[in-house]
Amino acid sequence: MEPKTKKGKASWDISLSMTANNTFNPIRNIVDGMKLTPNPDKDMIALSIGDPTVFGNLPNCVVAEDAIIEAVHSRKWNGYAPSIGYEVSREAVAKYVSTPNATVEAKDIILCNGCSGSLEMCITCLASPGQNILIPRPGFSIYKTLAESVGIETKPYDLLPSRKWEVDLATLENLIDANTVAIVVTNPSNPCGSVYSRQHLTHILAIASTHKIPIIADEIYEHFVFPGLQYHSLASLTDDVPILSCGGLTKRFLVPGWRLGWIVIYDKHGVFSRVRNGLVSLSQRILGPNSLVQSALPKILENTPQDFFNDTLEYIQKNAAVFYESLSRVQGLFPVMPQGAMYMMVGYEKERFPDIKDDVDFTEKLVKEQSVFCLPSKCFQYANFFRIVLTVPSDKVVEACERIKEFCSSHYVAMEMANGVHGDSCH
Ligand SMILES: *Cc1c(COP(=O)(O)O)cnc(C)c1O
């Protein structure tokens, strides 16, 4: 039947929303565009996937498993939870994250769909289109994806490989302008594996305090530091900077698929009162995370034995040490030893690999010749590095090192021998 009035369209001309159109995941965009044809004579070793469950060598803790099973069998947790999360679950998170100098309660916690969900809520709660947030470079790509898809600008501040990836503080301060509404700090870091000292965190906080800019702390790797090192949350080191800390079960408890994240609101002076209401409103958009995982939180957070965490970290540190020892001896490479999280960044001296165009080309050729896949640092808005994942089985680590070494020696050119020019070494 012919419509009487001219409503709608004459054909199915369906356009894409601005948000969808502006949403890019740089890792997917770069990786999907790469030519990844492994050497048929060698098994593929993927050092690229930031998911500690893929190899089966790092299982979850049975405490967490049992808590979920019990929740299912009780049939008590099948309904809607409050959109910010169950009170008992938020209380458990508050207890878990509180320190003597930064104590929080259930009212300061919002449960989210993974730490990505927490980050999305924090970024969109603090920033409007046209405003900007400062983000680390190299950095986890999701900050840019989340912000730029809704018209929020991101301004990258540099991390310094020569200083174990500490923040270039002068640049950070210089980037702040009248439209800057938040600083994102990732500690410990993906992709760098850095863990900041108390003193360095204090310097970052001083800049935030001077310019009255709140911090979004991505602390998904809280306590995920190698034996002998200490983790400090940003909130535990300040009395005046308001902080939204994003965390969750994903990494420390080795259950990324469970999608349980949280926001901790640290606000000693009530300057976040509007933000607090804003976060509650935003939580009502998708009504909170899975009720079963929420209900298991008190048991998971209270009863997971310290040994579980220690074992994981010892395993990762051992892998890191093997990679570092071995790759440090490869001419043209300079790995930066991590202090936590599950990654290591390895730099290469560009001038010594004249037949390699950039880090994407480097990692493509490494797949083609040696069937070893690492992420190019372009995925983290950085150049001339590649990222290695440290959760792989130890036998693969040794094999991967051998192959990377072989790859490098077949491409390395000692330039001083050819023309007397020294490449600038970053060792
Ligand atoms: C893995 C990761 C996240 C995301 O965690 P999910 O809980 O899986 O959403 C956030 N930030 C960093 C730095 C990460 O490495």
PDBQT file of the ligand as one rigid body, heavy atoms in Angstrom, charges set to zero:
ROOT
HETATM    1  C1  LIG A 501      42.966  -5.759  30.143  1.00  0.00    +0.000 C 
HETATM    2  C2  LIG A 501      42.957  -4.308  30.440  1.00  0.00    +0.000 A 
HETATM    3  C3  LIG A 501      41.765  -3.609  30.683  1.00  0.00    +0.000 A 
HETATM    4  C4  LIG A 501      40.394  -4.188  30.401  1.00  0.00    +0.000 C 
HETATM    5  O1  LIG A 501      39.970  -5.089  31.266  1.00  0.00    +0.000 OA
HETATM    6  P1  LIG A 501      38.540  -5.803  31.100  1.00  0.00    +0.000 P 
HETATM    7  O2  LIG A 501      38.168  -6.057  32.510  1.00  0.00    +0.000 OA
HETATM    8  O3  LIG A 501      38.774  -7.029  30.321  1.00  0.00    +0.000 OA
HETATM    9  O4  LIG A 501      37.611  -4.877  30.431  1.00  0.00    +0.000 OA
HETATM   10  C5  LIG A 501      41.843  -2.263  31.050  1.00  0.00    +0.000 A 
HETATM   11  N1  LIG A 501      43.022  -1.651  31.146  1.00  0.00    +0.000 NA
HETATM   12  C6  LIG A 501      44.187  -2.275  30.879  1.00  0.00    +0.000 A 
HETATM   13  C7  LIG A 501      45.453  -1.508  30.999  1.00  0.00    +0.000 C 
HETATM   14  C8  LIG A 501      44.191  -3.619  30.519  1.00  0.00    +0.000 A 
HETATM   15  O5  LIG A 501      45.342  -4.227  30.212  1.00  0.00    +0.000 OA
ENDROOT
TORSDOF 0
